[in-house]
Structures are given as structure tokens and as C-alpha cells.
Amino acid sequence: MAACVSYLSLFILSLFIVYYVPVQSGGGFGAQLIHRDSPRSPFHNSSETHSQRLTNAFLRSINRLSYFNTSRLELQSDVFSDGNIGEYIMNISIGTPPVEILGIADTGSDLIWTQCKPCAHCYKQDAPLFDPKSSSTYEPLSCLSTECKALNATINGTFCPPKAGDSTCLYTYTYGSGFTKGDLATETVTLTSVSGEPIAFPKTIIGCGRNNSGGFDKREFGIIGLGGGVVSLVSQLGPSIDGKFSYCLVPISDVPYYSSKIYFGANAIVSGYGVVSTPLVKKNPDTFYLLTLQAISVDDVIIEFKGSAFGTTEGNIIIDSGTTVTMLPKYFYLELESAIASKIQAKRVHDPDKVFGLCYKFNSNFKVPKIVVRFAFASVKLDPLNTFIMITKHVGCFTFLPTDDGFAIYGNLNQMNFWIGYDTVKRTVSFKPTDCTMH
């Protein structure tokens, strides 16, 4: 069954709410990340069991695989986003005066957009739609603008019909189960600290959605793209953060008690003892953060990685803070699973939900072998909390899954208790083992 889950639950939603906190030293700023299932989250459902939360998260993730698939094949004609499969909820404001919106923060897409008046077709949301006419800083981009032309040239999208003249620059963003269409504009985006201090970023390119469809929650008012493309929030913050951001994700067991952290700018630099760095590989589309996986070792056994749908050498695996489990091509996963199983002396059991393929009955003597993920120039040793997750009180499962499509995504369970830094200028990703509850 595990080998057939490439279309089911490949990406668990680790939904977070982001509250921005200015960092006075070094010209950067930081944020708290609150897990979707934390009691502090508005999405927390106290009636759900731990197992139910995992299962529901898997089911919400079906369309994210579709997004990666269609992005790889069709991005030349459209801009793609993964809609409600994003992994963070971000509390920001847009416009002047500022209007608060709760958007999905997504490292796998670029465009910042929200639902706007007038709307030909909008999904139901709790708050009123954003009204551009009520903002003194809203400026539609025309088809003649340099921004529209640059975006069109960069992503090969069709933003304007032939001889469009000075009409408004349009966008289409398609994701797994829906789409958003609307006007491109510049607007002031404001990030608010927990102390209430606003941080304003004027003339930020956003999408004003006039026709939106998909499985969005009524508490989600759009998407804030944090990918590597030119219109993402990370890219548009540009010189103000020097192309740097980082995060430190607390283990699942600590989610109810501690917040994870995300940093931008000077405070995002990962340094000190134990840091290893690997090249960040740029490919088309430039939305995704791609690394080069060379092998995974299990104790003394080294399993060489021969490539994925993203390539056989450089840039063959996506690192995504919003994808929970690590996805590997089926051929490689089966070799890895076999190596793991040969090293563990414990009773193997079936996953009650028939999702994970390698599960064991846990006891105090359960011992996980040494697992090292070998990226180019950076070997990352995983702890047991990164490689096995308790899905019931007595059953733990391996946090890797196979995909029949050949995709490879390095998920956030493998990233927990690492301070992970992205430098989009120097094109590196750095890892430092860290107790993220103390970060």
C-alpha cells in the first residue's frame, strides 16, 4: 500500500500562523511560527486525536503533488500556485489604511494575492473582501509598465492580450484544485509585530483576485508566496533582507508548548559550530528551492541517489518547509526502507491508516540506526525524532514515503531541530543542529 501513496497524503499540512517581530540588531526581523494544531492556533480542533490530525493533514495534501506535477510540465504558459495546500498562515496587512488579511504563506509559490472587490467569483471568507478603492496606495499595473513586461518575460506567462495598450496587467495562477485570476498591482504591505509596531513595505507587487476557486477555508483570504520567484515576498523584500531568511522548527512533540521561529535579513544568518552548507540550485521554474542529494547512509550502508523528476545530478530534490514527510522516487525509497528494516530489531506492524510503509511497535528499547542525508558538500545527520513519528501511542513510522512520479522533496520532519538558512544571493542553504525550543 505504501508504494501506491504517491497521489495520497504526500504532504502533511503543518499550518502555522506568523507574527512578525522587528529585530533591532543587524537590520533584520524575525517571527514566531505557531503550528496549525497548536492550542494557540485558530485552526486547532480539540476533539481530534493525534492520529486523526495526521490523517486529515495527509488528505488535505493530495493537491500539492498535483501542483508540483503541473508546475513541472506547464509553467511556461501559466503561473502556478498550490492554493490551500500552503504550509503557513501569515497575518499581514495591505493597503492604506492597512486592512488585515490572513493568508496562506507558501514556500512553494510566489505571488502575494488576496480576494478583491468587485469579484466575479469568490469563495466564502469570514472577513469582507479587500476593496482597492478604499486604499490610497493601490496602483494597478498597466500592460505597458516595466513590471508587467518583466514578469511576462520572466515566467513566459500571458498577462496581456496583443495590443492591450494601457489596460490593466492581468494574472492567472492555477493550482491543484482551483485557480485565481485578477489584476496585478502595487500596494503597501505591512507586517505587524506582536507589540503592535508596523513594518511597511510600499509598492509591493500583489495580485487582486477577481475570480478565485479552490478548497480554501473561509478564514484564509489569499496566499503569500515565499518561493524563489521574482514576485515572492522574499524576493520583493530584496535588499532590505539581503536575500536571506531562515527558520528553526520545533519538534512535533513540542508544538503545543513552543513556537517555531522564522528570521529575515541579518538575523537570518546561520553561523557557529556545526554548520554545513550546500549549493542552492536554480532551475526553471525558479519558485522551488532545489538542492543536490547525492546519497543517504544507514549506519555503514551508503545508498546512492541516481536522480528524480527534477534531474539526475544538480538540483534533484526540493527542500520545502511546508512539506511534512520526505518524498523519494520509489526505486530509491525501497532501497532505503530495506536498509532501515535490516538494522532495526523490533516488531514490524502495519500503519492503521495504511499510509506509511515502515512502522514498528515502540518500546523503551527501540533503537534507530544512524541516518545521514548527504547533500553536495553537506552531510546532515538526522536524529530519531526526524526519522520516526509516533502515529499512535505505541506505533512509530518512518517519515519517508515513495512516489511513483519520481518526485523528491525534503520535508519538514527531517528539518526539525535544525536552524536552516537560505541565502538567495550566494545561493546556499545551511544546516545547523539546534534545540529550536531554545532558539
C-alpha positions, 0 to 999 in steps of 0.5 A: 500500500505504501508504494501506491501513496504517491497521489495520497497524503504526500504532504502533511499540512503543518499550518502555522500562523506568523507574527512578525517581530522587528529585530533591532540588531543587524537590520533584520526581523524575525517571527514566531511560527505557531503550528496549525494544531497548536492550542494557540492556533485558530485552526486547532480542533480539540476533539481530534486525536493525534492520529486523526490530525495526521490523517486529515493533514495527509488528505488535505495534501493530495493537491500539492503533488498535483501542483508540483506535477503541473508546475513541472510540465506547464509553467511556461504558459501559466503561473502556478500556485498550490492554493490551500495546500500552503504550509503557513498562515501569515497575518499581514496587512495591505493597503492604506489604511492597512486592512488585515488579511490572513493568508496562506504563506507558501514556500512553494509559490510566489505571488502575494494575492488576496480576494478583491472587490468587485469579484466575479467569483469568490469563495466564502471568507469570514472577513469582507473582501479587500476593496482597492478603492478604499486604499490610497496606495493601490496602483494597478499595473498597466500592460505597458509598465516595466513590471508587467513586461518583466514578469511576462518575460520572466515566467513566459506567462500571458498577462496581456492580450496583443495590443492591450495598450494601457489596460490593466496587467492581468494574472492567472495562477492555477493550482491543484484544485482551483485557480485565481485570476485578477489584476496585478498591482502595487500596494503597501504591505505591512507586517505587524509585530506582536507589540503592535509596531508596523513594518511597511513595505510600499509598492509591493507587487500583489495580485487582486483576485477577481475570480478565485476557486479552490478548497480554501477555508473561509478564514484564509483570504489569499496566499503569500508566496515565499518561493524563489520567484521574482514576485515572492515576498522574499524576493520583493523584500530584496535588499532590505533582507539581503536575500536571506531568511531562515527558520528553526522548527520545533519538534512535533512533540513540542508544538503545543508548548513552543513556537517555531521561529522564522528570521529575515535579513541579518538575523537570518544568518546561520553561523557557529559550530556545526554548520554545513552548507550546500549549493542552492540550485536554480532551475526553471521554474525558479519558485522551488528551492532545489538542492543536490542529494547525492546519497543517504547512509544507514549506519555503514550502508551508503545508498546512492541517489541516481536522480528524480523528476527534477534531474539526475545530478544538480538540483534533484530534490526540493527542500520545502518547509511546508512539506511534512514527510520526505518524498523519494522516487520509489526505486530509491525509497525501497532501497532505503526502507530495506536498509532501515528494516535490516538494522532495526530489531523490533516488531514490524506492524502495519500503519492503521491508516495504511499510509506509511510503509515502515512502522514498528511497535515502540518500546523503551528499547527501540533503537534507530540506526544512524541516518545521514542525508548527504547533500553536495558538500553537506552531510546532515545527520538526522536524529530519531525524532526526524526519522520516526513519528509516533502515529499512535501511542505505541506505533512509530513510522518512518517519515519517508514515503515513495512516489511513483512520479519520481518526485523528491522533496525534503520535508519538514520532519527531517528539518526539525531541530535544525536552524536552516538558512537560505541565502538567495544571493550566494545561493546556499542553504545551511544546516545547523543542529539546534534545540529550536525550543531554545532558539 
